[in-house]
């Protein structure tokens, strides 16, 4: 248990000073740059050849306009790969689209060869090329997931830093979380990056449930990875104006509450794609650029008197918890603050 500091103006312990803030961003290794740059050149040239000379590949029965469209899409992916090469850790979603597109293209080519609409030899060459390029791109994704975070010191010194992180966490108004939790229960909602559809969905749900939650005597606090001005604007847009906000761009507070980066299925599984379509398209919440760590998983905690009394740790980025139920008066036996699981 972390005991609240009774004096709001007392100096707080911080054994590491500015150690967290001074951890530098780590550039992606050179092999990731060369892999994506090579993919950009190959796809750019191949796609351009389809646009300029649509008949050379041998798509029997396909109109030149369709072949040119395919070539334009390949060129677009090549341009995306070139942009992602500059910072693979940050622009990994572009690589995801490339891997999905290349695997999909291999499947389509196989079906076309079986149907006889394209010579089997040409289909085999193009399918092997697609899968061949998908392999290094998948390796880039795996490396970005494993090594793209900017806080290796959190994992190494976590047992010593956890208390300091919790003691020094403050809202954008300069109030300490531990002091606020001593006054009334806090519903700490840890958001994904601001451009995520599910982050927007969470804020929209909280905006709808805000009155019911506050009537329970619980105070909503949003933990985010954005700039303070961006977070305030996003909260205001979803009916959460005046809400308490805690910035954790370095993700230290996420780690202190046991929230880690997601696995592939948690971020890109079938449920995520379907729920993303429902929330982003059907509910018109949309999607934006990455603002924070796109791999970071969310979570919700009822935090009272320095203790976690109820927790919801997302199994999938697409989970939609019942915020009102989580904000209900705490059970008699409080839970310990969860520890972060190690990466597989």
Buried (B, 14 or more C-beta within 10 A) or exposed (E): EBEBBEEEEEEEEBEBEEBBEEBEEEEBBEEBBEBBBBBBEBBBEBBBBBBEEBEEBEBEEBEEEEBBBBBEBBBBBBBBBBEBBEBBBBBBBBBBBBBBBBBEBBEBBBEBBEEEEBBEEBBBEBBEBBBEBBEBBBBBBEBBBEEBBBBEBBEEBBEEBBBBBBBBBBBBEEBBBBBBBBEEBBBBBBBBBBBBBBBBBBBBBBBEBBEEBBEBEBBBBBBBBBBEEBBBEBBBEBBBEEBBBBBBBBBBBBBBBBBBBBBEEBBBBEBBEEBBEBBBEEEEBEBBEBBBBBBBBBBBBBBBBBBBBBBBBBEBBBBEBEBBEBBBEBEEEBBEBBEBEEEE
